[in-house]
Amino acid sequence: MTYMSVKLKNSDVLHLAREPGLRSWSVFFGILSIGIGVVVFSNEDDSAFWKGFCFFCGVIGAFLSLDDWEECILDKKKNEVQLKRLSLVEKIIFTRNNSANVVTAFLSHVTDIKLAEEHVKFFGKAKYLLLEFKDGYSLPMTLKATKGSGENHLAILQVIQDFLQLDEADHLDQIAEEPVEEEENEPLSSSSSSSFEQLPANVEEEKELAE
């Protein structure tokens, strides 16, 4: 299953997105069809309230089973990282993709991006990408992890590293942290030190000669 795809990439903006996959849509229409089937093939003696209730439960179950639309926008001009998540209901209501499920952070504070894993019950391990910030906190790029070999995760990781030039930044930090060797001061020559020592030995004799 594809983790994320590149929607837009230039020198200033990198836009990554994830949409519900084939499996998620299959579950959605499967649950929805069960709700419709209960209404269509129910007994004629069943009340309209019962049929409506079954249909309503099928619709709610289908909507809840569908994965969210998730986006990650890295904007160098705005110095902003924006993580956005939209459900199907929010996409219908918020036609302009404005949602309360938006997290923003400073792009300049990103120090690293790593491939993380989490254990999914009955399904094994799943992978996701994690943004680390210099303030000590981290943010997952997507709410849900994805199973698979991790090749798509590593490809997206490389795209983000190239866009943010994290490898070059780490190299510059290592150079800055290297200790600077202090040049050893050369000892004063014997001639210069002796010049300060050649003072008149007998000051009284000089006074007598002056008289």
Secondary structure, 3 states (H helix, E strand, C coil): CCCCEEEEECCCEEEEEECCCHHHHHHHHHHHHHHHHHHHCCCCCCCHHHHHHHHHHHHHHHHHHCCCEEEEEEECCCCEEEEEEECHHHHHHCCCCCCCCEEEEEHHHEEEEEEEEEEECCCEEEEEEEEEECCCCEEECCCCCECCCCHHHHHHHHHHHHHHCHHHHHHHHHHHHCCCCCCCCCCCCHHHHHHHHCCCCCHHHHHHHHC
